Amino acid sequence: MAKKWFEKDFALWPQDRETIIRYVNELLADYLKLKDENIKLKERLAMTTIKTEEKGGFKVISLDMGKTVICDWSCAKDWTDREESGGLLFQSKAVCPECMPKLLEGVKKHGEEKFIREYCPKGVSFANWVRSMREDREE
């Protein structure tokens, strides 16, 4: 049944067979890469320490991410061991160098510049910058 559907649909595509096979293989490779990255991310998150304490009559839950750095914006990529500089702090979210250009488009469009709290200094990796902000907050 699936083969008939594919052959029928295949006839409608203007590309040749080799182009379609190459395209499907590229999609499969992308899927496998994302699956592998997701497994690594889950392993890193499993190392996160969750602390619960009482403060002023409220239950406070905090996460100690250790050295792990993950983009808080749309990509959620693991930046822990990457050396690229760039990114910014938007409200309380660490936005990686890859997500920053798209975020800035929206920020300018909606006049939300006031929510940008800080930019990653040039020459400092995004990961080290995020870790330094965590250390400052703990002091």
Sequence and secondary structure as in RCSB ss.txt:
>XXXX:A:sequence
MAKKWFEKDFALWPQDRETIIRYVNELLADYLKLKDENIKLKERLAMTTIKTEEKGGFKVISLDMGKTVICDWSC
AKDWTDREESGGLLFQSKAVCPECMPKLLEGVKKHGEEKFIREYCPKGVSFANWVRSMREDREE
>XXXX:A:secstr
 HHHHHHHHHHH SS HHHHHHHHHHHHHHHHHHHHHHHHHHHHHHT EEEEEEETTEEEEEEE TT  B SSSS
  B TT   B  EEETTEEE TTTHHHHHHHHHHHT GGGEEEE  TTSBHHHHHHHHHHHHH 
